[in-house]
């Protein structure tokens, strides 16, 4: 392994860690400001009605979801829609960490199913736009990835 490969891989890991932290910050801030849409169907409905309000689409899976054909078809359709409407997309693994961030219980007290965290949209209202460094960092990361022909960059959220 050359020095460039060692230094390059280390800086890539650091960048991924920084972007993961930025994503966590963004999701928490967006949830506080009621700028999150959670769920595959809810997200599809919002993008059909108001695609201009969406600034980021997070598609989340874990290993056990990789064989879910219906979910993969939904992801393909959502990704195509995002590409057509210039919406940044991130694929994320680490569903447990995502649930922790959004303070999701596996079941609520009434025995209802938890929200579907496989698709999360971050929206930006014109009344009170989200202005945070985390959103800019993620946007830059997505743009850099597209320049490197990786149209849907992947991140791993680490349990804490």
N, C-alpha and C positions, 0 to 999 in steps of 0.2 A: 504494500500500500504506500502511495506517495504522500508527501507532506500535504499537498493540496487536497488530496482525498480525505485525510484525517481532519484538517482544519475545516474543509467544506462540510463534512458530515457533522462536525461539532456545531458549526454555526447554523446548520439546517435544524438540528435538534433544538437549539436555543430559540430560533425563530418560531418553530412549531409550538414550543412551550409558551412563548410570549403571545402568540396568536390565540392559543387555548385559553390563557388567562384573560385576554381581551374579550373573547367570546363569552366567558363566564361573567365578566363585568357587564357586558352589553345585555345579556339575557336578564340579569338581575335588575339592571336599571330600566330596561324596557318593560319588565313586569311591573315594577313600581309605578311606571307612568301609564300603565294599561295599554301598552303598544305591542303586545304579543297576541298572536293567534295560534292556538295549539290544536293539532289534530289534522289528519290528512284531508278529511272531507271539509272541515271548517276552512282550512287553508285554500282548498280548491275553490270554494264558494267566494271567499274574499278576493282571490286573484281574478276571478271571473267578473266581479262587480267593480273592484277598485285596484287594478294592478299598479297604478302609479304611486299608491301609498306604501307599497312593499319595498323595503330596502335590503332585506336579507332573507333567504330561505335556508333553514337548517334541516337537513334530512338525517335522521338519527337511526342507527341500527346497531345491533350487537351480532355476534356470530350466529346465534340461534335464529335470527331474522333473515339471514342470507338465503334460506331455502323457501321463504314465503313469496311465492310467485306473484300473488295479488299485490303485495306491498311493493315489490320490484317494478311492477307495471305502473303503479301509482307514481313511484319515484321517477320513472322514465318520462311520464306525462308532465309531472311537475317541473322536472329539469328542462324539458323542451319549452314549456311555457315561460320559465324564468329566462332562458336564453333568448327567446323571442322578444321579451320585454325588458332586457338589460337589467335583470335582477341578480345580484350576487347569490351564489349557492355554495353551501358547505356541506360535505358529508361528514358525519360525526359518529364515532363509536364511543360507548360509555354511557349507556342509558341510566345506570344507577346514579352516576354523578349528575346527569341532567335532571333526574328526579329530585336529587338533593338540592340542586340550585334553585329549582322552581318550587321547592317545598311540597312536593307531591307525596301523598301517602299511597301505599299499594292499594288500599281501599279506604273510603271515607267511613265515618261512623254509621252511615245508613246502609252499608254493604254495597254501595254503588261501585261500578268499575272506575278505575283511575282514568284520567285524561290520556288520550293517545299522544305520546310524546315523539312519535316517529317523524312528524313534520311540525316545525315551528316557524312562523313568519314574524319578522320584526317589521313593524310598520312605523311610518313617520307621518304624523298628522301635520297639516299646514298651520293649524292653530298653535300647537306647542311642539315644534320639531325637536327630535332627539339630537342633541349636539354633544357628542362625547368622543374622546380620543379613541375609545375602543372601537366604535363604528368606523372611524377613519382607518385604523390599523387593519381591521378585517377587510375593508374595501380595498386597501392597498395590497394585502396578501392575495385576495381573489384576482385582482388585476395582474399581479406578477405571475400567478399560476396560469392564467389564460395566455399570457405572453410566452410561457413555457409549454404551451399546448396541453396543459392540464385544466380542462374546462370545469371540472368539479373537484376542487381540492378536498383532501380528507384530513381530519384531525382526530386525535384520540383524547378524550377527557379522562383524566386520571382520578380515581377514587381518593378521597381524603378522609 
